Amino acid sequence: RSTCAATSSTHPLLRRRGYSSESAPERKVAVLGAAGGIGQPLALLMKLNPLVSSLSLYDIAGTPGVAADVSHINTRSEVVGYMGEDQLGKALEGCDLVIIPAGVPRKPGMTRDDLFNINAGIVKSLATAIAKYCPHALVNMISNPVNSTVPIAAEVFKKAGTYDEKKLFGVTMLDVVRAKTFYAGKAKVPVEGVNVPVVGGHAGITILPLFSQATPKANLSDEDIKALTKRTQDGGTEVVEAKAGKGSATLSMAYAGAIFADACLKGLNGVPDVIECSFVQSSITELPFFASKVKLGKNGVEEVLDLGPLSDYEKQGLESLMPELKSSIEKGIKFANQS
Ligand code: NAI
């Protein structure tokens, strides 16, 4: 690695510490739901990532077009589109990382939990295929409700005897991306340098941004912190309402998903000190799954970091989110074990 120069681009997706695209290990990445609102821009962003050598684009419809389009981009990875369930096995075989943005998005007036009935079944069937065709892959779950779909996937993997808690991630990165953007705006600091951990889960009040730990520090009032917290929690709904029936966040989600996938790949490749927030199996609270800062390594989760010091406001937020998060987790587990 020491012989490789970083590329000169300043964009985080293209900037590589310690690898050039020629020397990075071969990595196959699949996007399941690749023809969707998130899937298409995510396919584009993963095609731009020099850590990917093979990009597998799967959906129940539309993937030949997306794959042909993306494949013309002159970057490292070879792109193949797979369509329909009989091609799912080929799409997954040999994968190091599987990203799942498959399923229906929210419309105005819906909560993420309203998506449960349709998306739970989709996630269950995709997880079953992952257990069969690429049981050792890292899984990045984007499909909502993440608070339930991650436990569903865990149960499916347990039944198949392939569960490795270090390899299953609920993608909460968009909450972090939003918290950073909103904080930078309020604190009037350059957004590139901002860090804000977001913990808990990925729906409404279960999203708990820890602005008391935000860097760089800013002297924001309690009212400002409350407003920032609420805006982060309602960020998804802000987009759903603005899109007025045409879906939920897709472009910002694709960005967040690509950043998180990149962090997972860096961890797999042995880059040190890769830390991002994610909803994972956890023992830092009494709940079996919880989002917090996670250190990523060669086997996925290397360490689940604890919450750190919380303000009184955050302590209250933590207490109020626990019952809802608990019931969403239980709902997922129950669904996976029935039928
Ligand atoms: P979309 O409807 O535009 O795309 C979903 C895609 O999934 C479609 O192309 C559809 O054909 C495909 N699909 C359906 N069943 C499938 C199956 N069995 N196998 C493979 N693909 C299948 O929806 P969009 O906007 O891309 O959202 C996708 C999911 O991501 C939704 O559940 C949404 O709630 C979630 N989401 C999660 C966020 C997060 O922060 N984790 C943020 C925004 C959305």
Boltz pocket constraint, residues with backbone or C-beta under 6 A from the ligand:
constraints:
  - pocket:
      binder: B
      contacts: [[A, 32], [A, 33], [A, 34], [A, 35], [A, 36], [A, 37], [A, 38], [A, 39], [A, 58], [A, 59], [A, 60], [A, 61], [A, 100], [A, 101], [A, 102], [A, 103], [A, 104], [A, 105], [A, 106], [A, 115], [A, 119], [A, 122], [A, 125], [A, 126], [A, 141], [A, 142], [A, 143], [A, 144], [A, 145], [A, 146], [A, 171], [A, 172], [A, 173], [A, 174], [A, 175], [A, 202], [A, 247], [A, 248], [A, 249], [A, 250], [A, 253]]
      max_distance: 6.0
